[in-house]
């Protein structure tokens, strides 16, 4: 979103308000955006500890803190993706009559989004069902803002991961949550997988040593067909561009990037995320763009079965077409249009116009 706004003529000045949990401390200053932190931390303290009492107090204290911050800066508009920081910020914005755009990427919104959705001037979502769940069916369906696809060359990406003409590439990743089951399935299936496909495997730090050992145990002529890495960071977009099939969790951003590359997926929802990932996965599976594999059902045999999709050209093509239909690679631009409209106190664009922006690829 910041990149999209900064690319506009007369780009607005940006500032970020964060909390004391999250990645903001590192990522935001590196992006050249001023960062202010509220006292709010979370409302998800595990167990009965001091934070069970302190977190609600921090949240309450963050409301006047946010109010003072907005009074001092007088922003033209607020953009938020929800989270607990959104509660004090949107409360303060409503009191000061500062317009706001709230974006939610999950099919079923989290607690903080449910609390503040009615305070937002405009609601943008990745899935149409989300607006209905929030009691605001008249929402903009923008898809999920993703990194720019500009400059991504599929052939170059495939070459980067060792792909040769005619070879199929299987990308397996677990995100940041509970990668152990996925890693174990890969290592158990590895000898059978590399005979059929080239495997790119994002292991996480804890699984990387075992993956390297498994690679060394392969016949020498097959080792190059297995490329483990603890993380891919900025190379993840290239990996999605290179892959013919992805297996992983159901994070909204990753699914959106996979759809932008018309990439069929086998989704293994993280079972301990209040059902959010499962419902995200069901939306893609119901559209025909993915197969859903329950976490407890994933093992080496099931992974080999999933990989057999690559040997079924007709089914693979149908899933790819379904993923392409879901794709909204211009989502960041679409949401930025809404933010700028409320900032300039302009009439909101029609939903059809926002949909057209969201569906087009960025130059």
C-alpha positions in Angstrom: 0.0 0.0 0.0 2.8 2.4 0.9 4.5 1.7 -2.5 1.3 2.3 -4.4 0.6 5.6 -2.6 4.1 6.8 -3.1 4.0 6.1 -6.8 1.1 8.6 -7.3 1.6 12.2 -8.5 1.7 14.4 -5.5 2.2 11.4 -3.3 0.9 11.9 0.3 3.1 12.0 3.3 2.9 8.7 5.2 3.2 7.8 8.9 2.7 4.5 10.6 1.1 3.8 13.9 2.0 0.4 15.5 1.9 -1.5 18.7 4.4 -3.1 20.9 4.0 -6.5 19.2 4.7 -7.1 15.6 7.3 -6.5 12.9 6.7 -2.8 12.6 9.8 -1.9 14.7 12.1 -3.3 12.0 10.3 -3.1 8.8 8.7 0.4 8.9 11.8 2.5 9.6 13.7 0.6 6.9 11.0 1.6 4.4 11.5 5.2 5.3 8.1 5.7 7.0 8.0 7.5 10.4 6.8 5.1 13.1 4.9 5.8 16.3 4.1 3.1 18.8 1.0 3.0 21.0 1.0 1.3 24.4 -1.4 -1.4 23.2 0.2 -4.8 22.9 -2.4 -7.5 22.4 -5.4 -9.1 24.0 -4.1 -12.6 23.4 -2.0 -13.2 26.5 -1.4 -16.9 27.0 -2.1 -18.2 30.5 -2.9 -16.3 33.6 -0.1 -13.8 33.9 0.3 -10.1 34.6 -0.5 -9.3 30.9 -4.0 -10.7 31.4 -4.7 -7.6 33.5 -2.2 -5.2 31.8 -3.3 -5.7 28.2 -6.8 -4.3 28.6 -5.4 -1.4 30.6 -2.8 -0.7 27.8 -5.6 -0.8 25.2 -7.7 1.7 27.2 -4.7 4.0 27.7 -3.9 3.9 24.0 -7.2 5.6 23.1 -6.2 9.1 24.5 -2.7 8.4 23.2 -4.0 7.9 19.7 -6.3 10.9 20.1 -3.3 13.1 21.0 -1.3 11.8 18.0 -4.1 12.4 15.5 -4.8 15.9 16.9 -1.1 16.7 16.5 -0.8 15.4 12.9 -4.3 15.9 11.6 -4.0 13.2 8.9 -6.3 13.5 5.8 -7.2 9.8 6.1 -6.5 6.6 8.1 -5.8 3.3 6.5 -5.8 0.1 8.7 -5.7 -3.6 8.2 -7.3 -4.3 11.6 -5.4 -5.7 14.5 -5.5 -4.4 18.0 -3.8 -1.1 17.1 -6.9 -0.3 14.9 -9.2 -0.1 18.0 -7.8 3.0 19.6 -6.8 4.6 16.2 -10.3 4.2 14.7 -12.0 5.3 17.9 -9.9 8.5 17.9 -10.5 9.0 14.1 -14.2 8.7 14.6 -14.2 11.3 17.4 -12.2 13.7 15.2 -14.2 12.9 12.1 -11.1 11.7 10.2 -12.2 9.4 7.3 -10.8 5.9 7.3 -10.5 2.8 5.2 -10.4 -0.6 6.8 -9.2 -3.6 4.9 -9.8 -7.2 6.0 -8.2 -10.2 4.2 -9.8 -13.2 6.0 -13.1 -14.7 5.1 -14.1 -14.4 8.7 -12.8 -11.3 10.4 -10.9 -11.3 13.7 -12.1 -9.8 16.9 -10.6 -6.4 16.6 -12.1 -5.9 13.1 -15.5 -7.0 14.3 -15.2 -4.4 17.1 -14.3 -1.4 14.8 -15.7 -2.2 11.4 -18.7 0.1 11.8 -16.4 3.0 12.7 -14.6 2.9 9.3 -15.8 5.1 6.5 -15.1 2.5 3.9 -14.6 -1.2 4.2 -12.5 -3.2 1.7 -12.2 -7.0 1.7 -10.7 -9.9 -0.1 -13.8 -12.0 0.0 -17.4 -10.8 -0.5 -18.6 -12.9 2.4 -16.6 -10.9 4.8 -18.8 -7.8 4.4 -21.9 -9.8 5.1 -20.2 -11.3 8.2 -19.5 -7.8 9.5 -23.0 -6.6 8.8 -21.8 -4.3 6.0 -22.6 -6.1 2.7 -22.0 -2.9 0.7 -18.2 -3.3 0.8 -15.5 -3.1 -1.9 -14.1 -6.5 -2.9 -10.5 -5.5 -3.7 -8.6 -8.7 -3.1 -5.4 -8.7 -1.0 -2.7 -6.1 -1.6 0.5 -7.9 -2.6 4.0 -7.1 -3.6 4.5 -5.7 -7.1 4.9 -8.3 -9.8 6.7 -5.8 -12.0 10.0 -7.2 -13.3 9.2 -10.8 -12.5 10.2 -13.0 -15.4 8.9 -16.6 -15.1 11.6 -18.1 -17.1 14.3 -16.4 -15.1 12.6 -17.4 -11.9 12.5 -21.0 -13.0 16.2 -20.9 -13.9 17.0 -19.4 -10.5 15.6 -22.5 -8.8 17.2 -24.9 -11.3 14.2 -25.6 -13.4 14.9 -27.0 -16.8 12.5 -27.0 -19.8 9.8 -29.6 -19.3 10.5 -30.0 -15.6 7.8 -29.5 -13.0 8.6 -27.5 -9.8 6.8 -28.2 -6.5 7.0 -25.4 -3.9 6.4 -26.4 -0.3 6.3 -23.9 2.6 4.8 -23.6 6.0 4.7 -19.9 6.7 5.7 -19.0 10.3 3.3 -21.3 12.1 3.7 -25.0 12.8 5.9 -26.0 9.9 7.0 -29.3 11.6 4.2 -31.4 10.1 4.8 -30.1 6.6 8.5 -30.6 6.9 8.1 -34.2 8.1 5.8 -34.9 5.2 8.4 -33.5 2.7 11.3 -35.5 4.2 9.3 -38.7 4.3 8.2 -38.3 0.7 11.4 -36.8 -0.7 12.9 -39.9 -2.5 9.6 -40.4 -4.3 9.1 -36.7 -5.0 12.5 -35.9 -6.6 12.1 -38.8 -9.0 9.1 -36.9 -10.5 9.5 -33.2 -9.8 12.0 -30.6 -8.7 11.2 -29.6 -5.0 11.8 -26.1 -3.5 11.2 -26.4 0.2 11.0 -23.5 2.7 11.8 -25.2 6.0 12.1 -22.5 8.6 15.2 -22.3 10.9 14.3 -25.4 12.9 13.8 -27.7 9.9 16.8 -26.6 7.8 19.5 -28.9 9.2 17.3 -32.0 8.8 16.5 -30.9 5.3 20.2 -30.6 4.4 20.8 -34.1 5.9 17.9 -35.5 3.8 19.4 -33.9 0.7 22.8 -35.5 1.3 21.1 -38.9 1.7 19.6 -38.7 -1.8 21.5 -40.3 -4.8 24.0 -37.8 -6.0 22.3 -37.4 -9.4 19.0 -36.3 -7.7 20.4 -33.9 -5.0 20.1 -30.9 -7.2 16.4 -31.6 -7.6 15.8 -30.7 -3.9 16.4 -27.1 -2.9 15.8 -26.5 0.8 16.0 -23.0 2.3 15.2 -21.7 5.8 13.4 -18.7 4.4 13.1 -17.1 1.0 12.1 -13.6 2.1 12.0 -11.4 -1.1 12.7 -14.5 -3.3 9.3 -15.9 -2.3 7.6 -14.0 -5.1 10.1 -15.5 -7.6 9.5 -19.0 -6.1 5.7 -18.6 -6.7 6.4 -17.5 -10.2 8.6 -20.5 -10.9 6.4 -23.1 -9.3 3.8 -25.3 -11.1 2.2 -26.3 -7.8 2.4 -25.0 -4.2 1.8 -26.7 -0.9 1.4 -24.5 2.2 -0.6 -22.7 4.7 -3.6 -20.4 4.0 -2.2 -17.0 4.7 -4.2 -14.4 2.8 -1.1 -12.7 1.2 0.5 -15.9 0.0 -2.8 -17.2 -1.5 -3.2 -13.8 -3.3 0.3 -14.0 -4.8 -0.3 -17.6 -5.9 -3.5 -16.6 -7.6 -1.7 -13.7 -9.3 0.6 -16.3 -11.0 -2.4 -18.6 -11.7 -0.7 -21.2 -9.5 -2.7 -24.2 -8.3 -2.3 -24.8 -4.6 -2.7 -27.6 -2.0 -3.6 -25.7 1.1 -3.0 -27.1 4.6 -4.7 -24.7 7.0 -3.1 -24.0 10.3 -5.5 -25.6 12.8 -5.0 -23.1 15.6 -6.0 -19.8 14.1 -9.6 -19.6 15.1 -10.6 -21.2 11.8 -9.4 -18.3 9.7 -7.0 -20.2 7.6 -9.5 -23.1 7.0 -12.2 -20.7 5.7 -9.6 -18.9 3.5 -8.6 -22.3 2.1 -12.3 -23.3 1.5 -12.8 -20.2 -0.5 -10.0 -21.2 -2.9 -11.0 -24.9 -2.9 -14.7 -24.1 -3.6 -13.6 -21.9 -6.6 -11.6 -24.9 -8.0 -8.2 -23.2 -7.5 -6.9 -25.4 -4.7 -7.3 -28.7 -2.9 -7.7 -28.6 0.9 -5.7 -31.0 3.0 -6.4 -31.2 6.7 -3.4 -30.7 8.9 -3.8 -34.1 10.6 -4.1 -35.8 7.2 -0.9 -34.5 5.8 1.9 -37.2 5.7 4.4 -38.4 3.1 1.9 -40.5 1.2 -0.7 -37.7 1.0 2.0 -35.3 -0.2 3.0 -37.7 -3.0 -0.7 -37.9 -3.9 -1.0 -34.1 -4.0 2.1 -33.9 -6.2 0.5 -36.2 -8.7 -1.6 -33.2 -9.8 1.4 -32.3 -11.9 0.9 -35.4 -13.9 -2.7 -34.5 -14.8 -2.5 -31.7 -17.4 -6.3 -31.3 -17.7 -6.9 -30.9 -13.9 -3.8 -28.7 -13.5 -5.0 -26.4 -16.3 -8.5 -26.1 -14.8 -7.1 -25.2 -11.3 -4.7 -22.7 -12.9 -7.7 -21.0 -14.7 -9.7 -20.9 -11.5 -6.8 -19.3 -9.7 -6.4 -16.7 -12.5 -10.1 -15.8 -12.1 -9.6 -15.2 -8.4 -6.5 -13.1 -8.9 -6.6 -9.3 -8.1 -2.9 -8.3 -8.6 -3.8 -4.7 -8.6 -5.5 -4.8 -5.1 -3.0 -2.4 -3.6 -3.8 0.2 -6.3 -7.5 -0.4 -5.8 -7.4 0.2 -2.0 -5.1 3.2 -2.5 -7.8 4.7 -4.8 -10.2 4.4 -1.9 -7.8 5.9 0.6 -7.1 8.9 -1.7 -10.9 9.4 -2.4 -11.7 9.7 1.3 -8.6 11.8 2.0 -9.7 14.3 -0.7 -13.3 14.1 0.5 -14.3 13.0 -3.1 -17.2 10.8 -4.1 -16.3 7.1 -3.8 -15.7 5.3 -7.1 -18.3 2.7 -8.2 -17.5 -0.9 -7.2 -17.1 -1.9 -10.8 -14.3 0.6 -11.3 -12.4 -0.6 -8.2 -12.9 -4.2 -9.3 -11.4 -3.4 -12.7 -8.3 -1.7 -11.0 -7.9 -4.7 -8.7 -8.0 -7.2 -11.5 -5.4 -5.6 -13.8 -1.8 -6.3 -13.4 0.5 -3.5 -12.5 2.8 -2.2 -15.2 
